[in-house]
Amino acid sequence: MRRLIAGTVLGVMGLAASQAMAADEVTLQLKWVTQAQFAGYYVAEDKGFYDEENLDVTIKPGGPDIAPPQVIAGGGADVIIDWMPSALASREKGVPLVNIAQPFKSSGMMLTCRKDTGITKPADFKGKTLGVWFYGNEYPFLSWMSQLGIATDGSDGGVTVLKQGFNVDPLLQKQADCVSTMTYNEYWQIIDAGIPADELVVFKYQDQGVATLEDGLYVLESKLEDPVFVDKMVRFVRASMKGWKWAEANPDAAAEIVLENDASGAQTEKHQKRMMGEIAKLTAGSNGALSEEDYTRTVDTLLAGGSDPVISKKPEGAWTHAITDEALK
């Protein structure tokens, strides 16, 4: 009987210990496909930073048919990566997303123009055709044009807006004088297509004062009422930022880790290492905490987006420092 009781007690203790050691599961939905844009998360997984925080993190790649706000609204993720224009638009439409951390400090969005068009400054856009991404990415552009006093309806003295796919074909085929690019991706597609940098003119949204925040971490507002979930997010953000700072310091090695996680096999070493070098410039200066100044600039830019702004009023409760305050202690 004593042996039976002792065995039962040991069994219960062993079960309790295994339960206590079981890692907490977190599902992260990326905004796009596996690439160096998300290196910090893959590094955190590879280097055991999530393990150190007792987390079992599943990283779900995105793509053109995947909308992170819809994924989290449907219960398919605990936390998502999104650009703030999309997140704030989703919040206004009934998906109550809250920014809990902001690993990206700077915007990588640009307009890239052929030098032979004669464009050297924003005032030269008048009368030109400009390729613009839509699905929420057009609002910084519309705000910029509004501030410049340049119409976007193709009228005299205005610009003609070409709805651009996620490629640079309109520039290569001379259908547009300028196209939307990211510093870490599409710009290099133009270079690789044979147009050298000295034949291009670039205008960074960050330099023009109309940049909006990109690649933040968002969760559903209701989840922040659960202290267990909050604790899990604190550990997730802490480990993720550790991954980002490691990636900044070791860009080539971080790119290699991304390549190891690319199930599609579509990415190349050259492109990913180059991308990681540019991404490191965007995460530099961020410890993960959202800057109120950057948030305010983003909101003001979106509200100034002409007759059809992405949001109709200043949001309330759209961000919190509660997670990063704990994570960065």
Secondary structure, DSSP 8 states (H G I E B T S, - for coil): -HHHHHHHHHHHHHHHHHHHHS-EEEEEE-SSSSSGGGHHHHHHHHTTHHHHTTEEEEEE---TT--HHHHHHTTS-SEEEE-HHHHHHHHHTT--EEEEEB---S--EEEEEEGGGT--SGGGGTT-EEEE--TTTTHHHHHHHHHHT--SSS-TTS-EEEE--SS-HHHHTTS-SEEEEETTTHHHHHHHTT--GGGEEEEEHHHHT-----SEEEEEGGGGG-HHHHHHHHHHHHHHHHHHHHHHH-HHHHHHHHHHT-TT----HHHHHHHHHHHHHHHTT--B---HHHHHHHHHHHHTSTTS-S-SS--SS-B-SHHHHHHT-
